[in-house]
Amino acid sequence: MPGRAGIFELVHTGIFKLVHTSFVCGFSIVHLFRQVKRIYKKSCYV
């Protein structure tokens, strides 16, 4: 069983991964939304 330092390290790594993943996902969702908006605008003008 890991000590207190090991648990802290594990929690810190987990939080970092979670934040990094949510940042990447959020960025791609925003990018996707912009792409969809651009396509939607083009189809409206045609």
Order of alpha helices (4+ residues) and beta strands (2+ residues): alpha
